[in-house]
């Protein structure tokens, strides 16, 4: 967490004190509410991507129901539901979690009473349980009720959902971003939600502490590219919706990173960054300050980055 500046500390102190009803600060706060961050993009007759402040959300609309793929953060759920209702008033039957990170499942606890079933890989529920064990009981909830896949992430797993004539295919090809990644395909619409296996135009974060690894990320991308139709639209965990060429570009970038690391096994993340051919990959941007190029290379090499 960044250190607060003197100005920041002063503002915190000010906000901690009671404000008079006519305070200019109070008036400005009430007059200028934070705009809703959600943006909607239609990908097919019945499939949408919803952008916000966390991982990208997928929305599938069938004849009688709606399905959500991920849900970002709990405070954003009212805005998310407003966007969903702008598309359909049908009840949300399934909420599918692509993995356990808070920017993708943080809204589970706020949505669990508004959806019929939450679905995820078994390792997603396990990791959510471990994290929620550290919280007060009132802050726990939203755990997946239907899980599939083995505890061993190397075991491939799949689950098919057939709802009102719409097929949704869930697949786990192995560890990549984490040990519980689920890819969600809607074959009839030629749309796939990749979760954080795919960062479009960005350096991907690989969660080493949750069983993720660079080779697994590449293997997952290879597996999808082997069968994905050319005209498919691909929802990334982060970044704009792309196509098969964008997915291939991400895979090729990770292969170049892997080759660079293998050729320089003794180099640090900083040294790998400085010696990498950035010009050839100028369309790939880092996620600084969260994930700088130096940290990305440390993680890609399987080393915990320096804090």
Protein Blocks (a to p, Z undefined) as FASTA:
>chain_A
ZZddfklmmmmmmmmpccdfklmklmmmmmmccddfbdcddfbfkbccdddfbccddddd
dfkbccdehjhjfklmmmmmmmmmmmoccdcfbdcdfblbfklmmmmmmmmmmcfbdcdd
fklmmmmmmmmmmpcfklgghiafbdgdjfblmlccdddddeehiacddddfbdfkbmmb
ccdddfknopacebjmbcghiacdddfknopafklmmmmmmmmmmmmcfkbccddfbdcd
ddfklmmmmmmmmmmmmmmmmmmmmbcfklmmmmpcfklmmmbccfbfklgfklmmmmmn
opacdZZ
